[in-house]
């Protein structure tokens, strides 16, 4: 992906019209398959300065796909009166330097940290071992398995990178699922039992947390379901997933 930044300097008397024009232009922009996301920001220190940020699937997709595509004409018709107000327009590549601040708690912290996740996995695997449908998958489970899964969830939800440091990260977790031939009913039961365990141990039940928690469980278990099938050839290496408040790993077309 590539990030485009466009800096405008707009006279105060045109500010309202400029923002309204971009609100209209956002409709065809959002409809373009080359556009990942966008944001128009206004400078607090110099209110006449605006910065438009657009994330594109690639610089080539922007130049050759969007600008020559069906949505560009409608987009450009709205912003054309302000093209002369552009001071800078550049494409930028993201670097490995990225992260989140602490103004919003991580899912790990909101859940209650390591102790809460260990209570969750202890309660969950007690249910699993007693269940006729998914119990056989864990008949020879390592006694430490619940704690290992708590470490995994902790790292995924923004806590310490203990699973990567002590268990081998994504590669090790992948190996636990290869060849297991998990069925769809088993996948659904596994997810349901985990949500029940979350209730039993008193994980936060606010809609925001539970929606984010449930979205990861569905994503992660569905990934495990696919990776476990005979003949599956998932990539042997991948970054650890990191889950936030309603944030999924980025979708990259063609992968």
N, C-alpha and C positions, 0 to 999 in steps of 0.2 A: 504494500500500500504506500501511497505517497500523500503528503499534506501540502495543499496550496494555501498560501496566505496572500490576501489582497488588501492593501491599505488604502483607504479613501480619506480625503479631506473634503468635508461637505459643509457649506455655509449653514449657519444656524437656522435661517429661514427655510432651508430645504430639507432639514433633518427629518421632519415628519413624513414628507413625501418620499424621501429616500428609504426610510424603514418600511413604509407601506409598499413601495415598489419591490423591495426584496422579499417581503412577505408573500407577494403574488408570484415572484420569480421562484420562490422555494417550492412551489407546487410542481412545475416541470423538472426542477432540479432533483427533488426527491424521487420522482418517477424514473429517473435515468438509472439504469443498472450499473453504470460506472461509478455512481456516487455512493459512498459508504455513510457519511454523515456530514453535517455542516453546522456552522454557528456564526452569527453576526454579533460582534461586540462593539460597544461604544466606549471610548476613552473617558475616564472620569476626570483626568487632569486637563485634557484638551477635548471638550465635548464635540468638537467638529471632526475629530478623527475616529474612523471606524476601521475595524479589522474583520474581514470575512475569512473564516477558516473552512475549507472543504477537504475532506479526506476522499481521495480517489483510489480505485483499485490499482491503478498504475498511472504514471505520467502519460504513457502512450494511450491508455484508455480515455484519459481526459482529452488529449489533443486530437486523437484520431477517431475515438468512439463517440464521446459526448458532443464535441464540436461539429462532427459530421452526422450526428444522429438526429432522430426525430424530435427530441425534446429541446434542442439548443435554440431553435428559432423563437419559441415561446419564452424561454428564459431570457434570451438576449433582448427581446422586445421590451421587457420590463426594465432592465438595467441600463439600456443604451444611453438614456439621457445623462447617466452618471459616469460613463466610461472616462470622460475627460477629467474626472475627479480622482482617478487612480494615481497614487504616488509610487506604489511598488506592487509587483505581482511576481511571486516566485514559488517554485516547487521545492519541498524539503523532504528528505528521507528521515525516518525515525532512527534513533540510535538505541543502544541497550540501556541508556540512562533513563529510567522511568520509575515511577512509584506513586504511592499515595501518601498523603499526610495523615495526621491523627485527629483531624477535626471531626471525622465520622468514625465511630468504633468499627472494628472488623467484626465479621460474623463470629469469629472465634471468641473475641472478647464479649460480645453480646450474649453468646450462648452460655458463658460462664467459665471459659477457659478449659484447660486440660482436665480438671477434676470433673466437670460436667460431661465432657465427651467420653471420659472413661466410664462414668455411670451409665451413659447412654449405651455404649457398646457392650458393657457387661449385661445389662438388661436385655439388649437386643439378641445377643448370641444365646442367652438362656432360652428365649423364645424360639430361636432358630433350631437349636438342638432338640427341642420338644416337638417340632413341626414335622409332620409326615411328608410334606411335599419338598421342602428345602433342606430338612435335616440330613438326608443322605449325602448331600453335597459336602457336608462338614463333618462327616462321621469320623475322620481322622484329623480333626483340627488341632493344631498346636495350641497348647494351653495359653500361650501368650498372644494368640491371634486377636482377641478383643482389644488388647492394649495397642497392638500394631495398627489396627483400623482406627483407633482413636487418634494415634499420631498422624495417620494419613489425613483424616478429616480436619485435624487441627491445622496442618500445613495448608491444605486446600482452602480453608476458611480464614487464612491470614495470620495464623499463629507461627510458632517456631518451625524451622525447616528440619525438624527432628526425624521425620520419616526419610527424607532424602539422605540425611547424614548417617543414619543407623540402619536403614533397611534397603537402600538402593534406589529410592525414588520410583519414577514411572516404570522403568524396566522391570523392577521386582514385582510391582503390582500387576503388570501385564502378565507376567509368568504364572501368577496364581489363577488366571482364568483360561489360559490356552488349553484347548482340548477338552474342556469340561462339558461342552454341549448343553449349556443351560437352556431350558425351555422358556417360552413366554409365560406360562403360568408360574414357573418358579421365579422368574424375574419380578412378576407382579406381587407375588407373595412376599418376596424379600423386601421390596420397597414398602409394602403395607405393614410388615412387622416392624420395620425401622421407624415408621411414623407412629405406630402404636407405642413403641419404646420411648420415643420422644415425649409423648404424653405422660407415660408412666413415671419418668424421672424428672418431669417438670421443666423441660427445656422451654424457653420463652415461647409464648403462643400468640404474640402479636402478629398481625397479618403480614407485615413486611418481612420479619424474620422467617416465618414459616413458609412464605412464598419462595424466598431465596433458598432456604434449606431444601424444600421439596423439589425445586428446579434442579439443584445439583444432584439430588438422589436419582431423579428420573434420568438426567443426562448420564451420570456415571454408571448406573445399572444398565441402561440401554447400550452404552459403549461396551460394558463387560459382556452383555448378552451377545453382541455381534462378534466380539473378539474370541468368544468361547466356541464358536461353531466349527465343525470339521472343515478343514481347508482354508480357514480364515488366515490372512497374512497381514496383520496390523503392523504398522511401523514399529520396529524394535526399540526405537528411542524417540522420546518426545519430552517437552517441558512438563513439569508438574502443573496440573490445572490450578488456577487461583480464582476463587469465586468471591464475588462481592454482592452488594445489594442490587439484585436484578441484572447482574453483568455476567454474560456468558463469554466463553472464548470467541474471538473474532472469526467470522465466517470468511473463508477465502475461496472464491469461486474456482472450480476446477480441481479441488483437492478432496 
